[in-house]
Amino acid sequence: MNKGLKIIAFFKAIRGLIAFLLGIALLIGVHYGVMDAVSSLPIFDETLSEDASVTKLLLWFDTTTNDQFIFIATGMLGYALLRWIEATGIWLNKTWAEYLAVLTGFVYLTIEAIEFVRKPSIAISLIFAVNLLVVLYLCWVLWVKRAKRVV
């Protein structure tokens, strides 16, 4: 297996780990009432109101129910599982995993393109460019594999 595929598999596994840890943190937070405690923080305190993103996050916590947090956490755990399956398949040089990675990559590219149109930024541009390179690289790997099978 080539080095490029190993790097892609490694980063997909890391993304899965991050999603898994966030999902578990949400479930623990719901179980121990952390979400209710966060929603009771003084949102418009002078130190918090200066940072609009913190205020938005706290308002989101205040309007989100425990059932919604559980739903989000379950989705994150499912996402983590998908990433780990994808990473394992790519690491083991499985063609199906490479096709899955291309498919999920196109989903990301679509979402990132929409986000860039809504609110252009250098960060979104860089993320889009990296994901585009990954998808193009995986397409090239699949094309080479197919060409070897035909010969």
C-alpha positions as CSV (number, residue, x, y, z in Angstrom):
1,M,0.0,0.0,0.0
2,N,1.3,3.4,-0.8
3,K,2.1,6.1,1.7
4,G,-0.6,8.5,0.5
5,L,-3.4,6.0,1.3
6,K,-1.9,5.4,4.8
7,I,-1.9,9.1,5.5
8,I,-5.6,9.4,4.4
9,A,-6.5,6.4,6.5
10,F,-4.7,7.8,9.5
11,F,-6.5,11.1,9.3
12,K,-9.9,9.4,8.8
13,A,-9.2,7.4,11.9
14,I,-8.3,10.6,13.8
15,R,-11.5,12.3,12.7
16,G,-13.4,9.2,13.9
17,L,-11.7,9.4,17.2
18,I,-12.6,13.1,17.6
19,A,-16.2,12.4,16.7
20,F,-16.3,9.4,19.1
21,L,-14.9,11.5,22.0
22,L,-17.3,14.4,21.4
23,G,-20.2,12.0,21.2
24,I,-19.2,10.3,24.5
25,A,-18.7,13.7,26.1
26,L,-22.2,14.8,25.0
27,L,-23.7,11.6,26.4
28,I,-21.8,12.0,29.7
29,G,-22.8,15.6,29.8
30,V,-26.5,14.8,29.4
31,H,-26.3,12.0,32.0
32,Y,-24.7,14.2,34.6
33,G,-26.7,17.3,33.9
34,V,-23.8,19.3,32.5
35,M,-25.9,20.6,29.6
36,D,-28.5,22.0,32.0
37,A,-25.7,23.6,34.1
38,V,-24.2,25.2,30.9
39,S,-27.5,26.6,29.9
40,S,-27.9,28.3,33.3
41,L,-24.7,30.3,32.9
42,P,-25.1,34.1,32.7
43,I,-25.1,34.4,28.9
44,F,-25.0,38.2,28.8
45,D,-22.2,38.6,31.3
46,E,-19.9,41.4,30.2
47,T,-17.0,39.0,29.5
48,L,-19.2,36.7,27.4
49,S,-21.2,39.2,25.5
50,E,-18.0,40.6,23.8
51,D,-17.5,37.3,22.0
52,A,-20.5,36.7,19.7
53,S,-19.5,33.0,19.1
54,V,-19.5,32.2,22.8
55,T,-22.9,33.9,23.2
56,K,-24.3,32.0,20.2
57,L,-23.0,28.7,21.6
58,L,-24.5,29.3,25.0
59,L,-27.8,30.3,23.4
60,W,-27.7,27.0,21.5
61,F,-27.1,25.1,24.7
62,D,-30.0,26.9,26.3
63,T,-32.5,26.0,23.5
64,T,-31.4,22.4,22.9
65,T,-33.1,19.6,24.8
66,N,-31.4,16.5,26.3
67,D,-33.2,14.3,23.7
68,Q,-31.6,16.5,21.0
69,F,-28.2,16.2,22.6
70,I,-28.6,12.4,22.7
71,F,-29.6,12.4,19.0
72,I,-26.6,14.5,18.1
73,A,-24.3,12.3,20.2
74,T,-25.7,9.1,18.5
75,G,-25.1,10.7,15.1
76,M,-21.5,11.5,16.1
77,L,-20.9,7.9,17.3
78,G,-22.3,6.6,14.0
79,Y,-20.1,9.0,12.1
80,A,-17.1,7.8,14.1
81,L,-17.9,4.2,13.2
82,L,-18.2,5.1,9.5
83,R,-14.8,6.9,9.6
84,W,-13.2,3.9,11.3
85,I,-14.6,1.4,8.8
86,E,-13.5,3.7,6.0
87,A,-10.0,4.1,7.5
88,T,-9.6,0.4,8.1
89,G,-10.7,-0.5,4.6
90,I,-8.3,2.1,3.1
91,W,-5.4,0.9,5.3
92,L,-6.1,-2.7,4.1
93,N,-6.1,-1.4,0.5
94,K,-9.8,-2.3,-0.1
95,T,-11.3,-0.8,-3.2
96,W,-14.7,-0.5,-1.7
97,A,-13.3,1.7,1.1
98,E,-11.7,4.0,-1.5
99,Y,-15.0,4.3,-3.3
100,L,-16.7,5.1,0.0
101,A,-14.0,7.7,0.7
102,V,-14.6,9.3,-2.7
103,L,-18.4,9.4,-2.1
104,T,-18.1,10.9,1.4
105,G,-15.5,13.3,0.0
106,F,-18.0,14.6,-2.6
107,V,-20.5,15.1,0.2
108,Y,-17.9,17.2,2.1
109,L,-17.0,19.2,-1.0
110,T,-20.6,20.0,-1.6
111,I,-21.2,21.2,2.0
112,E,-17.9,23.2,1.9
113,A,-18.8,24.8,-1.4
114,I,-22.2,25.9,0.0
115,E,-20.6,27.2,3.2
116,F,-18.1,29.2,1.1
117,V,-20.8,30.7,-1.0
118,R,-22.7,31.7,2.3
119,K,-19.6,33.0,4.1
120,P,-16.3,33.0,2.2
121,S,-13.2,32.6,4.2
122,I,-9.6,31.4,3.8
123,A,-10.2,28.5,6.3
124,I,-13.1,27.1,4.2
125,S,-11.0,27.6,1.0
126,L,-8.1,25.6,2.5
127,I,-10.4,22.8,3.8
128,F,-12.1,22.6,0.4
129,A,-8.7,22.5,-1.3
130,V,-7.4,19.7,0.9
131,N,-10.5,17.6,0.6
132,L,-10.5,18.2,-3.2
133,L,-6.9,16.9,-3.4
134,V,-7.8,13.9,-1.3
135,V,-10.8,13.0,-3.5
136,L,-8.7,13.6,-6.7
137,Y,-5.9,11.4,-5.3
138,L,-8.4,8.6,-4.4
139,C,-9.9,8.8,-7.9
140,W,-6.4,8.5,-9.4
141,V,-5.7,5.5,-7.1
142,L,-8.9,3.8,-8.2
143,W,-8.2,4.6,-11.9
144,V,-4.7,3.0,-11.6
145,K,-6.2,-0.1,-9.9
146,R,-8.8,-0.4,-12.7
147,A,-6.2,0.0,-15.4
148,K,-4.1,-2.8,-13.8
149,R,-7.1,-5.1,-13.8
150,V,-7.8,-4.4,-17.5
151,V,-4.3,-5.3,-18.6
